[in-house]
Amino acid sequence: MPDNLERILQGYFHPKEGRPNLQKVPVNYVKRGKVKPEFVACIKRAKQLEQKYFESLEKAQENRVVEQYGVEVLTNDDAEWIIEGAKDFVLEIEEILAS
């Protein structure tokens, strides 16, 4: 995309003054025919990409938790255990610094 076109689109969708021109298009507008047919495919593709992006973020968060804490699913008990460990660690550091 040329820089000029990108700058124009940036100014349109994210204006310096006023509200952004971004709007969510509910699915029922597509069903009622209020969206031009040539944009229906774009909307479907955008929804697929949104779902794929959400799933990849969710997977990345799960991987981070597994790597950082060594647990597959973080339950309340796991969270309490992690918090207690962190508190004990801080107390030990404070004792070392106090001596």
LINGIPE-V705927 format. One line per field, one symbol per residue. ss: DSSP state (2 for helix, 1 for strand, 0 for the rest). psi: psi as a letter, one per 40 degrees, with the letter a starting at -180 (. if undefined). burial: b if it has 9 or more other ideal C-beta (glycine too) atoms within 8 Angstrom, else e. A space follows every 50 residues. Layout:
BEGIN
ss->???
psi->???
burial->???
END
This chain:
BEGIN
ss->00222222222220000000000000222222000022222222222222 2222222222222222222000000222222222222222222222220
psi->hidddddddddddgidiaiiehihhidddddeeehideeddddddddddd ddddddddddddddddddefidhhiddddddddddddddddddddddd.
burial->eeeeebeeeebebebeeeeeeeeeeeeebbeeeebeeeebeebeeeeeee eeeeeeeeeeeeeebbeebebeeeeeebbeebeeeeeeeeeeeeeeeee
END
